[in-house]
Amino acid sequence: MADPELVKVLDYILNRSNEQSIEVVAASVVRRRRELAMFGGKSSIPNPGRLAKELSSQINLDGAIDGMRKSIRDYAIRIIRQEAPELTDQQIDALTGTWIPEPGKSAASALPRNVLASMIDQFVSFSLGQMEEEEDTALRNEMGPWPDKYWKSFPQVIRLLITDYLKGEMEESDFNARIGLALSM
């Protein structure tokens, strides 16, 4: 007894097909013969969905992404050391941490550059005792303990630069240049 599907296909080819249909059937037969020759039987023909599942189960995507992140971070460190050899390892770490955050850590402050620059200026002015009392009072009335809030919102590299400047480990012109560089990243 013949396969019912085969009977339907043969009926279509012999009784209802036109020239275009015959070409499609012929191309399909050629393709199927090639698959059988390459892959053996029907069950060994590659199934794209099955292959994708098998490959994804074999590949550790998290490991691959972490490896890529480490490579990019190492590359960034090499470039920073070439272009700014005066930066300390801690400052370089802070810079690369803001550009290429480690998993679970956030990137640099989402504050606009001009807002962050103004906050840095106010914080440094306050820390050096140069801020007008009225400005400090206005900020405290509006935000409460604003110096703490500002400090927590600064990216790590900004904190390091401010700390070095306030400790007297950096000249004002050098501090301004480095802050400008950090803000432009």
C-alpha positions in Angstrom: 0.0 0.0 0.0 1.4 3.4 -1.0 2.1 6.3 1.4 -1.0 8.7 1.3 1.3 11.7 1.2 3.2 10.3 -1.8 -0.1 9.6 -3.6 -1.2 13.3 -3.1 2.2 14.6 -4.4 2.1 12.3 -7.4 -1.5 13.2 -8.2 -0.5 16.9 -8.0 2.5 16.5 -10.3 0.8 14.3 -12.8 -2.7 15.8 -13.0 -2.6 19.5 -11.8 0.9 21.0 -12.1 1.9 23.6 -14.7 5.4 24.4 -16.1 6.3 26.6 -13.0 5.1 24.0 -10.6 7.2 21.3 -12.3 10.3 23.5 -12.0 9.7 24.0 -8.3 9.1 20.2 -7.8 12.3 19.4 -9.8 14.4 21.9 -7.7 12.9 20.4 -4.5 13.9 16.8 -5.6 17.4 17.9 -6.4 17.7 19.6 -3.0 16.4 16.6 -1.2 18.8 14.2 -3.1 21.7 16.5 -2.0 20.5 16.4 1.6 20.2 12.7 1.6 23.7 12.3 0.1 25.2 14.7 2.6 23.4 13.8 5.8 22.1 10.3 5.3 18.6 9.8 6.5 15.7 12.2 7.3 16.5 12.3 11.0 20.0 13.6 10.5 19.1 16.6 8.4 20.1 19.7 10.4 17.3 21.5 12.1 18.3 25.2 12.6 16.2 25.5 15.8 17.7 22.3 17.2 21.2 23.4 16.3 20.7 26.8 17.9 19.5 25.2 21.2 22.5 22.8 21.2 25.0 25.6 20.5 23.5 27.9 23.1 23.6 25.2 25.7 27.3 24.6 24.9 28.3 28.3 25.0 28.7 30.1 28.2 27.5 33.6 27.1 28.1 35.2 30.5 31.7 34.0 30.4 32.2 35.2 26.9 30.8 38.7 27.7 32.9 38.9 30.8 35.9 37.9 28.8 35.2 40.6 26.2 34.6 43.2 28.9 38.0 42.3 30.5 39.7 42.6 27.1 38.2 46.0 26.5 39.0 47.2 30.0 42.7 46.0 29.6 42.9 47.8 26.2 41.5 51.0 27.8 44.0 50.8 30.6 46.9 50.5 28.1 45.7 53.5 26.2 45.3 55.6 29.3 48.8 54.7 30.5 50.2 55.8 27.1 48.2 59.0 26.9 48.2 60.0 30.6 51.1 58.4 32.3 50.8 60.8 35.2 47.6 59.1 36.5 47.9 56.7 39.4 46.7 53.1 39.2 43.8 54.1 41.4 42.7 56.9 39.1 43.0 54.6 36.1 40.9 52.0 37.8 38.3 54.6 38.6 38.2 55.9 35.0 37.9 52.4 33.5 35.3 51.5 36.1 33.1 54.4 35.0 33.5 53.6 31.3 33.4 49.8 31.5 31.5 48.9 34.7 31.9 45.5 36.2 28.8 43.3 36.3 26.3 44.6 38.8 27.9 48.1 39.0 26.5 51.2 37.3 28.3 53.4 34.9 29.4 56.9 35.6 27.0 59.5 36.9 24.0 60.1 34.6 24.2 63.8 35.4 24.8 66.2 32.5 28.4 67.4 32.2 27.6 71.1 33.0 25.6 70.1 36.1 28.3 67.9 37.3 30.9 70.6 36.7 28.9 73.1 38.7 28.5 70.6 41.6 32.2 70.0 41.6 32.9 73.7 41.8 30.4 74.2 44.6 31.7 71.2 46.6 35.4 72.3 46.2 34.5 75.9 47.1 32.7 74.7 50.2 35.4 72.3 51.2 38.1 75.0 50.9 35.9 77.4 53.0 35.5 79.8 50.0 31.7 79.4 49.5 29.5 82.3 50.5 27.4 81.5 53.5 24.2 82.5 51.7 24.9 80.0 48.9 25.5 77.2 51.4 22.3 78.1 53.3 20.3 78.1 50.1 21.7 74.7 49.1 21.0 73.3 52.6 17.4 74.7 52.5 16.8 73.1 49.1 18.6 69.8 49.6 19.5 69.2 53.2 23.0 67.9 53.7 24.1 68.7 50.1 27.8 68.0 50.5 27.1 64.4 51.3 24.6 64.1 48.5 27.0 65.6 46.0 29.9 63.4 47.2 27.7 60.3 46.8 26.7 61.3 43.3 30.2 61.9 42.0 31.8 59.2 39.9 34.8 57.5 41.6 37.3 59.2 39.4 35.9 62.7 40.4 36.1 61.7 44.0 39.7 60.7 43.7 40.7 63.9 41.9 38.8 66.1 44.5 40.5 64.2 47.3 44.0 64.7 45.9 43.3 68.4 45.2 41.9 69.0 48.7 44.9 67.2 50.3 47.2 69.6 48.3 48.6 66.7 46.2 47.7 68.5 43.0 48.0 72.1 41.7 44.7 73.9 40.8 45.6 74.0 37.1 46.4 70.3 37.0 43.1 69.6 39.0 41.1 71.6 36.5 42.7 69.9 33.5 42.1 66.4 35.0 38.5 67.3 35.9 37.9 68.6 32.4 39.3 65.3 31.0 37.2 63.2 33.4 34.1 65.2 32.4 34.7 64.8 28.7 34.7 61.0 28.9 
